């Protein structure tokens, strides 16, 4: 029987990477997925950590993603738009292929966009935002999902959870980052409530009958609600337009039609926009980074907390003390590694 353990970040990455390779993923796919999963655990973001491994394996086993895909990059000379085709694999290695190129073009043009097409989306967007803030760039990242969210005033799933993330670089400090679903919560949070036998907070979801529910099972069979009512619904729709229709990839309803289920990771595109604060501020007095720090200081000075600060604090602990996993989590890692695709239905 496995016992609770504390692993270094590198050791956990090796375990997760080995699970994926044993399940038939090539090195490009396995390594990129392992990085984002381990980042979730490292930052105490359990809904995007090792819990997600099974979803990857289910999607591979169902034949809805290519485990041996090699993404390809298209970057026309002089253009501020970089395109990467994930070639039916996961979106994470496609992003990793294009991030350096889009960063270079953002520094050159002041703004640039990375379009990821034909990729199966997986996990959070903040690792991608942070990859661009590491280059000294501000960034917006967004993508659709599959239809699990009712529009404001609606009764049936139509929009996706449609995550939206932003990052601002802070030289010498952790970046300002937020990453949230445009639904009241991420779908993974509802699944975690279901597994724990905990009721949902009111206002998160409706059942298949269109009535409000706090039952996770009923919520998963019904629809989540957009955050902020019509405001979240409008932002979710904007993401369908920009990161689905504009880049000529699948919208959330189309992704659900392709999959036929919400139990698998969704196929669609992704839009990343990178900005050079120096280029936008050029010719005007003042340093944009210094001015931003004044704003952050004013926020914190009122007793407020900047988003992602808890993640960054957890990251610091994990980097020095390791990542703690429970006995059931360790047992699950061993099971997934030994059984591979046979570990999932």
C-alpha positions in Angstrom: 0.0 0.0 0.0 1.4 3.4 -0.9 1.7 6.0 1.8 1.5 9.7 1.8 4.7 11.3 0.3 6.4 14.5 -0.5 8.0 14.6 -3.9 10.3 17.2 -5.4 8.7 19.1 -8.4 11.1 17.3 -10.7 10.4 13.9 -9.2 6.6 14.4 -9.7 7.2 15.5 -13.3 9.1 12.3 -13.9 6.2 10.2 -12.6 3.5 12.0 -14.5 5.6 12.0 -17.7 6.2 8.2 -17.3 2.5 7.6 -17.0 1.8 9.3 -20.2 4.6 7.7 -22.1 3.5 4.3 -20.8 0.0 5.1 -22.1 1.4 5.7 -25.6 1.9 9.4 -25.8 5.1 10.6 -27.6 7.8 12.6 -25.8 6.4 16.0 -27.1 2.9 15.4 -25.8 3.8 13.7 -22.6 6.4 16.3 -21.4 4.1 19.3 -22.1 1.1 17.7 -20.3 3.3 16.7 -17.4 4.6 20.2 -17.0 1.1 21.8 -16.8 -0.2 19.1 -14.4 2.8 19.4 -12.1 2.4 23.2 -12.2 -1.2 22.7 -10.8 0.0 20.5 -8.0 3.0 22.7 -7.3 0.7 25.7 -6.9 -1.9 23.9 -4.8 -4.4 24.1 -7.6 -5.8 20.6 -7.1 -8.6 20.9 -9.7 -5.9 21.3 -12.4 -3.3 18.8 -11.0 -2.9 15.1 -11.1 -6.7 14.7 -10.9 -6.6 15.6 -14.6 -4.4 12.7 -15.7 -7.4 10.4 -16.0 -9.1 12.8 -18.4 -6.1 12.8 -20.7 -6.0 8.9 -20.7 -9.8 8.7 -21.4 -9.5 11.1 -24.3 -6.6 9.2 -25.8 -8.4 5.8 -25.3 -11.5 7.2 -27.0 -9.5 8.1 -30.0 -10.4 11.8 -29.8 -6.8 13.0 -29.6 -3.6 11.9 -31.4 -1.1 10.8 -28.7 1.8 10.9 -31.3 1.0 14.3 -32.8 3.8 16.7 -33.7 2.6 20.3 -33.9 3.7 22.5 -36.8 4.4 26.3 -36.8 3.4 28.8 -39.5 4.9 32.3 -39.1 4.6 34.4 -42.3 7.5 36.9 -42.5 6.4 40.4 -41.4 3.1 39.2 -39.8 2.2 39.8 -36.2 0.1 36.6 -36.3 1.8 33.3 -35.5 -0.2 30.1 -36.1 0.5 26.6 -34.7 -1.5 23.6 -35.8 -1.6 21.0 -33.0 -2.2 18.3 -35.6 -4.9 16.7 -33.5 -2.8 16.5 -30.4 -3.0 18.4 -27.2 -2.8 22.2 -27.2 0.0 22.4 -24.6 2.9 21.3 -26.9 1.5 23.5 -29.7 1.6 26.5 -27.4 5.2 25.7 -26.3 6.2 25.5 -30.0 4.8 29.0 -30.7 5.5 31.0 -27.5 9.0 32.0 -28.4 8.0 33.2 -31.9 5.0 35.2 -30.7 7.1 36.8 -27.9 9.8 37.9 -30.5 7.1 39.4 -32.8 5.4 41.2 -29.9 8.7 42.9 -29.0 9.2 43.8 -32.7 5.6 45.0 -33.5 4.4 45.9 -30.0 1.6 43.4 -30.3 1.4 39.9 -31.7 -1.0 37.0 -31.6 -0.6 33.2 -31.4 -3.4 31.1 -32.8 -3.5 27.4 -31.9 -5.7 25.3 -34.1 -6.9 21.7 -34.1 -5.8 21.1 -30.5 -7.3 19.3 -27.6 -7.4 21.8 -24.7 -6.1 20.7 -21.4 -5.9 22.3 -18.0 -5.4 25.9 -16.9 -4.4 29.0 -18.9 -2.2 30.7 -16.3 1.0 28.6 -17.2 0.7 30.1 -20.7 0.2 33.6 -19.5 3.2 33.2 -17.2 5.3 32.0 -20.1 4.7 35.3 -21.7 5.2 37.5 -18.6 8.6 35.7 -18.3 9.4 37.4 -21.6 8.5 40.8 -20.1 5.2 40.9 -22.0 1.6 41.4 -21.0 -0.8 38.8 -22.3 -4.4 37.7 -22.8 -5.3 34.1 -23.4 -8.7 32.6 -24.1 -10.4 29.6 -25.5 -13.9 28.0 -25.8 -14.6 24.6 -24.3 -17.7 22.5 -24.8 -21.3 23.4 -24.1 -21.8 23.1 -20.3 -23.0 26.7 -19.5 -26.4 28.2 -20.0 -26.4 31.7 -21.3 -27.9 34.3 -19.0 -31.7 33.7 -18.9 -31.3 30.4 -20.7 -32.1 26.9 -19.4 -29.8 24.6 -21.5 -26.0 24.3 -22.0 -24.8 26.3 -24.9 -21.6 28.2 -24.0 -18.4 26.7 -22.7 -16.7 27.5 -19.4 -14.6 29.6 -21.7 -11.6 30.5 -19.6 -9.9 33.9 -19.8 -6.5 34.8 -18.4 -4.4 37.9 -18.2 -0.8 38.5 -17.1 1.3 41.6 -16.4 5.0 41.3 -15.9 6.5 42.6 -12.7 10.3 42.8 -12.9 11.8 41.1 -9.9 8.4 39.9 -8.6 5.8 37.3 -9.4 3.6 38.6 -12.2 0.1 39.9 -11.8 -2.0 37.0 -13.1 -5.7 36.1 -13.2 -7.2 33.0 -14.8 -10.9 32.3 -14.4 -13.7 30.5 -16.2 -16.5 32.7 -17.4 -18.9 30.3 -15.6 -19.4 30.5 -11.9 -16.7 27.9 -11.5 -14.6 25.5 -13.4 -16.3 22.2 -14.3 -13.5 20.4 -12.4 -14.6 22.1 -9.2 -18.1 20.6 -9.6 -16.5 17.1 -10.2 -14.4 17.5 -7.1 -17.5 18.4 -5.1 -19.2 15.3 -6.5 -16.3 13.0 -5.5 -16.2 14.5 -2.0 -20.0 14.2 -1.6 -20.2 18.0 -0.9 -23.1 20.2 -2.0 -22.4 23.1 -4.4 -22.8 26.7 -3.3 -26.1 28.2 -4.5 -26.0 30.0 -7.8 -23.5 27.7 -9.5 -25.7 25.5 -11.5 -29.1 24.4 -12.7 -30.4 20.9 -13.2 -31.7 19.3 -16.4 -35.1 20.8 -15.6 -33.7 24.3 -15.7 -34.2 24.8 -12.0 -31.4 25.9 -9.5 -29.5 23.0 -7.8 -26.8 22.4 -5.3 -26.4 18.7 -6.2 -23.2 18.1 -8.2 -24.7 15.1 -10.0 -27.7 17.2 -11.1 -25.4 20.1 -12.1 -23.3 17.8 -14.2 -26.4 16.6 -15.9 -27.8 20.2 -16.3 -25.8 23.3 -16.9 -23.5 25.7 -15.0 -24.3 29.3 -14.8 -22.2 32.3 -16.1 -20.5 34.4 -13.5 -22.1 37.8 -13.1 -25.2 36.9 -15.0 -25.4 38.7 -18.3 -21.9 40.1 -17.9 -20.2 36.7 -17.8 -22.6 35.4 -20.5 -21.4 38.3 -22.8 -17.8 37.6 -22.1 -18.3 33.9 -22.7 -19.9 34.7 -26.1 -17.0 37.1 -27.0 -14.6 34.2 -26.4 -16.7 31.9 -28.7 -16.4 34.6 -31.4 -12.7 35.5 -31.0 -11.2 32.1 -30.1 -13.6 30.0 -32.0 -15.2 31.6 -35.0 -12.5 34.3 -35.8 -9.7 31.7 -35.9 -12.0 29.4 -37.8 -12.0 26.6 -35.2 -14.7 24.9 -33.2 -17.1 26.7 -30.9 -18.3 25.0 -27.7 -21.4 23.5 -29.3 -19.4 22.2 -32.2 -16.8 20.7 -29.8 -19.5 18.9 -27.8 -21.0 17.6 -31.0 -17.6 16.2 -32.1 -17.0 14.5 -28.7 -20.5 13.4 -27.9 -19.7 13.7 -24.2 -18.3 16.0 -21.5 -16.2 13.3 -20.0 -13.3 13.9 -22.5 -11.0 16.9 -23.1 -12.5 19.2 -25.8 -11.1 19.8 -29.2 -11.0 23.5 -30.3 -8.6 26.4 -30.9 -7.0 29.0 -28.6 -6.1 32.6 -29.0 -3.1 34.3 -27.2 -2.4 38.0 -27.6 0.9 39.4 -26.4 1.7 43.1 -25.7 4.9 45.0 -25.2 4.3 47.6 -22.5 7.4 49.5 -23.5 6.3 49.7 -27.1 2.8 51.0 -26.2 4.2 53.5 -23.8 7.0 54.7 -26.0 7.1 58.5 -26.5 5.1 59.2 -23.4 6.6 60.2 -20.0 6.8 57.5 -17.3 7.8 53.9 -17.0 4.8 51.5 -17.4 6.2 49.0 -15.0 6.8 51.6 -12.3 3.3 53.0 -12.8 1.8 49.5 -12.5 3.6 49.0 -9.2 2.0 52.1 -7.8 -1.4 50.7 -8.7 -0.6 47.3 -7.2 0.7 49.0 -4.0 -2.5 51.0 -3.8 -4.6 47.8 -4.0 -2.6 45.9 -1.4 -2.5 49.1 0.7 -6.2 48.8 1.2 -5.9 45.3 2.5 -6.9 43.7 -0.7 -5.1 40.7 -2.2 -3.7 40.5 -5.7 -5.0 37.5 -7.7 -2.7 34.4 -7.8 -0.8 35.4 -4.6 -1.9 32.2 -2.9 -0.7 30.2 -5.9 2.7 31.9 -5.8 3.0 31.4 -2.0 2.3 27.7 -2.5 4.8 27.5 -5.3 7.5 28.9 -3.1 6.8 26.3 -0.5 6.7 23.5 -3.1 9.9 24.6 -4.6 11.8 24.3 -1.3 9.8 21.6 0.6 8.3 19.5 -2.3 4.8 18.6 -3.3 2.8 16.7 -0.7 0.5 13.9 -2.0 -1.9 11.8 0.0 -1.7 8.0 0.2 -4.7 7.6 -2.2 -3.1 10.0 -4.6 0.2 8.1 -4.6 -1.8 4.9 -5.1 -3.6 6.4 -8.0 -0.3 7.4 -9.7 1.0 3.9 -9.3 -2.2 2.4 -10.7 -2.2 4.8 -13.7 1.4 4.0 -14.5 1.0 0.2 -14.2 -2.3 -0.1 -16.1 -2.0 2.8 -18.6 -5.1 3.1 -20.8 -6.6 0.1 -19.1 -6.9 2.2 -15.9 -9.8 4.2 -17.4 -13.1 3.3 -18.9 
